Amino acid sequence: MAIIDQLIVCKKFAGELHDIRDFVTPKQYEVDELFKQLRRGSPYDSVAACWEYLNAYVKYPLDVRGRYTDKQKLISFGGAFTYNQPVDYWMFPCEVVARARDAASKNRRTLGDCADVATTMVSLLRNQFESDEIYVVIGIYYPLHKPAGKHAWVKFMLDEEWYYADPTVIFGDPLNFDLYEEHVLFNDLEIKEVGDAHIVL
């Protein structure tokens, strides 16, 4: 397993580049405050609460055919709205949390893709999990009867067993681990490449 020293993500502001670990921010104020509300007695229940919250208030920007959309109309809540990001820039967890809270106050959903919700979920849960117990995973997802695509999800350890959580999947739906292929694991403290897989950012 090769160790990657650094991966760079481009943010939406011109010339603003960030190490991928910058997108896991457990001690950032908005993230910490939301986790205080979502934290449960057991780590498992905290994972469920964070997954359910993100699933309820952050919508994956897909069109009616299930494709990632860019400046296309989305039909939701009985009306159309436009997703106006011309490039797939990552959001910081504090941005996702702020948008989700605003959406929740209006009984709506905001937009965020797999990297946005996965980094936010890990940021929240890093307040309860140790750094070697939870990661954002970047890899390939092989949905049944659809083309494979780049994806991000969450990997966490409970009782010495590894599990996945995918906050883009409806909360409560079982995940088929065989459909997920890991390439890179990261959190706020480390980055690991899995096997000889190519990085898929």
Number of C-alpha atoms within 10 A of each C-alpha: 9 11 11 13 10 13 13 12 17 15 16 15 8 7 8 9 12 14 13 19 19 15 25 26 23 25 13 13 11 18 24 19 14 16 22 11 10 19 19 16 7 10 16 13 13 19 23 17 18 24 25 17 18 24 20 19 22 25 20 20 22 18 14 11 7 10 9 13 20 17 13 16 17 17 13 11 9 5 8 10 12 13 16 11 12 10 10 15 15 21 19 19 27 21 16 24 25 15 18 24 20 15 17 16 11 9 10 16 22 21 17 24 21 22 26 25 31 30 32 30 30 30 29 30 26 23 17 19 19 12 17 13 17 25 32 29 28 26 22 18 20 16 13 8 6 9 8 13 11 15 22 28 28 26 20 23 17 13 6 8 8 11 13 19 21 22 29 22 16 13 18 10 8 11 13 10 11 9 12 21 17 21 20 23 21 26 25 20 11 16 21 18 20 19 11 9 14 12 14 14 14
